[in-house]
Amino acid sequence: MPIGQPDYVNQLLIPLGADLLLFILKGVVVLLLAGFFVKKYVAPLFKKETKAVEEPSAPAATSEQQS
């Protein structure tokens, strides 16, 4: 390789690739921690108390209706 030419692979591509990989890994870690935090501490604050909805049953037949 001539002396005046920069080595793009060692001086540019590998450091950029490493920085990009670290950025992605940090983003994944932050997303996992944020998801855990939201699920454990924030979601219960907005949880609605759900009551079991009773379906209206057919009224029991009375003696007048049976005859």
C-alpha positions, -999 to 999 in steps of 0.1 A, spaced: 0 0 0 14 34 -9 24 55 21 2 85 13 -30 65 11 -52 62 43 -62 28 54 -100 31 53 -107 -3 68 -86 1 99 -91 39 104 -127 43 93 -149 13 88 -139 -8 119 -143 21 144 -176 32 128 -188 -4 129 -178 -8 165 -195 25 175 -227 15 157 -227 -19 174 -222 -3 208 -250 22 201 -274 -6 191 -265 -26 222 -270 4 245 -303 11 229 -315 -25 234 -304 -24 271 -322 9 276 -354 -4 260 -353 -36 281 -348 -16 313 -375 9 304 -399 -19 296 -393 -35 329 -397 -2 347 -430 6 330 -444 -29 335 -435 -31 372 -441 5 384 -461 25 359 -486 -1 345 -502 -8 379 -511 28 383 -533 28 352 -547 -7 358 -585 -6 358 -603 -27 383 -624 -50 362 -654 -66 376 -668 -98 362 -698 -89 341 -726 -112 348 -746 -121 318 -784 -117 323 -798 -151 328 -832 -161 316 -858 -155 344 -869 -186 362 -902 -199 350 -929 -193 375 -958 -216 382 -981 -193 361 -959 -196 330 -956 -234 333 -994 -240 332 
